[in-house]
Amino acid sequence: MTIDHRPIDWKTSPIDRRGWLMMLATWASATIILTVVGLAIVEWWEGSAVGERDADLNRWFEDQRTDTLTSVAHRVSIASDTITKVILGIVLIPVFLWLFRRWHEYALIVGGLVVEVSAFGLSSQIVGRDRPPVEQLDGAPTNSFPSGHIAAATVFYGGLALVIFMRTRRPGPRVVATVIGVGMPIAVVMSRLYLGMHYITDAIAGLVLGAVELSVMWRVVHRTLPADESAELHDREAVVEPTAVGASR
């Protein structure tokens, strides 16, 4: 990526009025859908013969535990902890402003995280799903469904990948972006299952939530880009389709 040497555009908002409405509508829709699906899982799925298989994967991971794997799983999980996201979010402010001279790339990631956390937090509290029936090797103040760690990893690391795709066509950086955008959410999924913090259904819900929020934020910031850059990115959308990035994880 080349550094933009123009003065920083402090005044142009990366989110216009319609963008704020899109974010609000996405938050409301995601919260309602997650709540309905989560309550259905708790009330009907968990007690069914098929639903009982949901915990089998957690039991399998519990049987594979070793000191080394547990240490690795904890380190991977930290990559999506709240404190980690806050620190990285603060660090990205001067870095993104220095590189891009505007707020759009930052809003893509942080806006997605804000909506994701809001939808996840409320729906998780309402659903109140218990953790899997294995020993939990980590702590969390929230409930099991959906996985906030996995949703946040999808938004944050998928968002970083999209920023790279937005700013360069060079194959090297794009390969790195793909590894980050796909690899980190998958690694967080594996770590959270291994640590006994989530069912696989929680993980799937987290991936979907993160992918949806990232896709919406892509469209929100895309609306306020300069006309020439917006047209150029539109031509690339087949390559950088956000839902593809999130779904792959």
Secondary structure, DSSP 8 states (H G I E B T S, - for coil): -----S----S--SS-HHHHHHHHHHHHHHHHHHHHHHHHIIIIITTSTTGGGGGHHHHHHHHT--HHHHHHHHHHHHTTSHHHHHHHHHHHHHHHHHHHSSSHHHHHHHHHHHHHHHHHHHHHHHH-----SS--SS--SS-SSS-HHHHHHHHHHHHHHHHHHHH---HHHHHHHHHHHHHHHHHHHHHHHHTT---HHHHHHHHHHHHHHHHHHHHHHHTTS-HHHHHHHHHHTTTS-HHHHHHT-
